[in-house]
């Protein structure tokens, strides 16, 4: 077994190293790599089956488990494992021999292939050749770029144009490069396309050649053999005292700046270097103010570009009314990407104008398998971004193919799934979750994941995959048996697929369990059956988020390799007692279920890192949910690896005292705290040096949280307190909680002096107050809460006047007022909130709503409110939430 695994790992490392450079048309290599992967799957299966049998289970027929612990059954199972190992050793020897094939030996020796990456690179290069009518929506970008290139800064500076493949970066820079103002402004110019795996000498030689060609100078006889030092000297000499412009197009490596910066002399002639790139890390070499991001086109600009290409012979390039429905749906599939819009527009310009033809085109449109040259060009250019990913990031991206089209993927969910899949390794002092978040940010920085929501601190909250990128990774995942997003018939699936998501077809998982007994990961987006648990016993990830489930079967305890279990937002009321058998479980997510108590076996889950249980009660507003804690058994302190624990009820002194042993805790949500336990709780929390987020909820409205002696952990950033606060407690916060960024106070009954203290917190970006203040007036003094971006005021039943002084709340972007029944006037000083983007009301007095109607009832009100882009009022009618736009 050890020898087999060693040889397999050697070949897998080779496959990983070549995954960036190989050509997909090197059929011998592709076939060999697939066979290596299949053998890897077989060995993985055997290792897991062996572990199960040795641990006491029994495996019969190698497709279904047989209950019982009889020695003869175990012996039979072990003999079968030995037989299969012998067969695998033969296959491995054959594959190892294939390494001697000429094409594979050539691949091993070549640091950079002239195949597929170069073809994609030349396709990207063709974006330099543009037509005037392809330039839609770039005027603002053009003006800004010209401004950056011609400003008065005397030093040589870099400007980066950053965006996903096909977004129009090269088209924009080409337009500027050829602009008369730029041509006359610079004394010499050069445009160079950068190979993804460039050689420094070759790159310097290309720059020098371009500069010489511009002056119609011939290269010397020894030009092609010049070494690095001679190239640098020649370039510096050529550029000395020149105001030069050099464009480095489609840069992939951040090291390019250090590699060539010295050769491009840093004179004081207002010289400029433009870098186009798909990678935020590369763009950062230019500095924040000189980075331009090119995003996909908004809807109407995308439509205008499409019409120009699809209807060039129509007067005004107007779409015929009979085709508009399907034409717009086709454009929607391009998601604003100019490269795709132009390609599909040109293709459709030659099709007949029958509605059925355009519907057929919409229904059959694929980018990954098309035979049409223009559409295939789109997939090749986008594929470059995937092909040049490091292996660990590639797996993380391919995993996203399991989510439905347009699905918003939560940061924490995705990170924990990656960790459970084994894609992430710890690095020195950083946890796997921290490393995984770094992976997520890298994929965002490479424009492969799109951020849809960020929190007030700028961290990703939700992201999605662009439709075109998703189509490519779905195809690649299926081809490599990596994962399958399933929405068809079981017969269409390979039994080699390791990861499966069920997008539609309730009950289909019953048939799938028969076909795929070796499945490792299952994500259900439309299934309610758990029948696969009796057949697919090697599952590591079981994500049943929002599935219409009411219970989990006892068979869950047989999933000995399960690392991730989510039943979030289901109707499950009880967890089975067999849960304690899941010795490898790392994440248990039962948030917003109907579970009231955890079984005693949970204390045996020694690998558990994230325990999230929260009982759903009811929705109290569009943004808030009334939820309760879950009772946990004694002995939770045994779970020393816990990083997350929410929302658990602490019922006795012993439980509170033992919390101090959970020293790895980063996020803690404690409910049911009584006054007599709160001081002891303070002592336990003070031992949690890694704690970042803390929620403490009192048991009863008459209980007081005596947390005045709490020594806040040094990393604490988010604090939520529900209940009466100890008198004078907030007066110590400006000194002890200076790092705090998020604060939630509910039912705190604060007086004016206590509220004044929390307004001195220097780094607060989000403040949520619900029944937290008993006063009639609320004033934000000058200079207070200058970093606050979000302010939510809920259920302030006595509040009748709100005032903001000048220079207070300078960064506020969102103000939300909910059920403040006596607040009938517009906040005084609202005109000072110059960065406010949204004012939102919910169930507020009609008098206030009327004053805000139409952007202000009076001329004075309109002047005070004119800077706020969005003013909304939300109210309920017949049990449904209704939105009213006030400005």
Buried (B, 14 or more C-beta within 10 A) or exposed (E): BEEBBEBBEEBBEBBBEBBBBBBBEBEEBBEBBBBBBBBBBBBBBBEBBBEBBEEEBBBBEBEBBEEEEEEEBBEBBBEBBEEBBEEBBEBBEEBBEBBEEEEBEEBEEEEBBEBBBBBBBEBBEEBBEBEEEBBBBBEEBBEEBBEBBBEEEEEBBBBBBBBBBBBBBBBBBBBBBEBEEBEEBBEBBBBBBBBBBBEBBEBBBBBBBBBBEEEEEEEEEEBEEBEEEBBBEBBBEBBEEBBBBBBBBBBBBBEBBEBBBEBBBEBEBBBBBBBBBBBBBBBBBBEEEBBBBBBBBEEEBBBBBBBBBBBEEEEEBEBEEEBBBBBBBBBBBBBBBBBBBBBBBBBBBEEEEEBEBBBEBBEEBEBBEBEBEBBBBBBBBBBBBBBBBEBBBBBBBBBBBBBBBEBEBBBBBBBBBBBBBEBBEEEEEEBBBBBBBEBBBBBBBBBBBBBEEEBBEEEBBBBBBBBBBBBBBBBBBBEBBBBBBBBEEBEEBEEBBBBBBBBEBBEBBBBBBBBBBBBBBBBBBBBBBBBBBEBBBBBBBBBBBBBEBEBBEEBBBBBBBBBBBBBBBBBBEBBBEBBBBBBBBBBBBBBBBBBBBBBBBBBBBEEBBBBBBBBBEEEBBBBBEEBBBBBBEEBBBBBEBBBBBBBBBBBEEEBBBBBBBBEBBBBBBBBBBBBEBBBBBBBBBBBBEBBBBBBBBBBEEEBBBBBBEBEBBEEBBBBBBBBBBBEEBBBBBBEEBEBBBBBBBBBBBBEEEBBBBBBBBEBBBBBBBBBBBBBEEBBBBBEBBBBBBBBBBBBBEBBBBBBBBEEBBBBBBBBBBBBBBEBBEBBBBBBBBEEBBBBBBBBBBEEBBEBBBEBBBEEEBEEBBEBBEEBBBBBEEEEEEEEEEBB
